[in-house]
Amino acid sequence: MNSSIIAKKDHEATVNKKLENCVIAIDTPKKLDFLILVIETLQINATDSLFLKAKDIGLSNDFSSRVQFWKMRCSNPLRNTYTFDSLSSEQIDSLVLLISSMADNLYPLIRQLLSSKESKTLNQERWSLFNKRLKSLIRERMNTNRSYISTLLLDDNNQFFRDLLVILSLSSGEGGANRLKASLYYLK
């Protein structure tokens, strides 16, 4: 096993110890699924990239098939096909590591979307493309009869989408997985 993976696991054990008096937030499946949806928006063939990344970071057992991955994502109650299964803490940890690793790769794109230093027209064009693609994926995969989803689709402000991008940007880099994981818990 490579030394960076061992160091990551030791660091995760320390973080897990700190989260012992915490409970997983009820909106965790929704948040994780939307973060993956943003990754799919930013990268074409993201599912294949997710599986390759999972294999690279030693999570291939957790993501052995597309069906298993799909079942994890269907724990989001806003999806068209929703299962009443909840995510285990191991599944959450795996998804957090995977999302954080993908955020590392996509950080330049995320930064461009969140940048305020570029021309306003260029930034608006990027947001328009991102917004159009993300809303298309939401229409395709989420239950549009849910008021939350219909509000997201009608909202031109897109604050929720910006919040997701900020979460992804904070999930990248050293300690990114820990920051993401900490955002999914609350104190008992």
Residue, then its C-alpha position, 0 to 999 in steps of 0.5 A: m500500500n502506498s504511503s500517501i494512502i496510509a497517511k490518509k487513513d491515519h489522518e481519517a482515524t484521527v478525524n473519526k475520533k473527533l466526530e464520535n459525538c456527532v451525528i450524520a446530518i439528515d440531508t447528507p445523501k442529498k448533499l453528496d448526490f448533488l456534489i456528484l451531479v456538479i462533478e458530472t456537470l463539470q466533466i464529460n464522462a464523469t462516471d467513468s472518471l469517478f470509477l477510475k479515481a476510485k480505483d486509483i485511491g484504493l476504493s475499488n471495492d466500494f465502487s465495484s459496479r455502476v449499479q452499486f454506485w447508483k443505489m448509493r445515489c438513490s438514497n437522495p429522496l429528491r431523485n426520480t428513483y428513490t430507495f429508502d435505504s440510508l447510507s452507511s458511515e463507510q459509504i459516506d466516507s468512501l463518497v467523501l474521499l471520492i468527491s474530494s479527489m475529484a474536486d482536486n482534479l476539477y479545481p481549476l474549472i471550479r475556480q474559474l466559475l467562482s472567480s470575480k477577477e475575470s471579465k463579467t461577460l466571460n464569467q456570465e457565459r461560463w455560468s450560463l453553460f454550467n447552469k444550463r447543463l446542471k439544470s438539464l441533469i437535474r431535470e433528467r435525474m430528479n423528481t421535478n414534481r418535488s417543490y424543492i426541485s422545481t424551485l431550483l429549476l426556476d431560480d435564476n439566482n443559482q445561490f444553491f449551485r454556487d454553494l455547491l461549487v464553494i463546497l467542492s472547492l473547499s473539498s479539494g487539497e490537503g484536508g479537503a476530505n476532512r472539511l467535507k466530512a465535517s460539513l456532513y455532521y452535527l453535534k448530538 
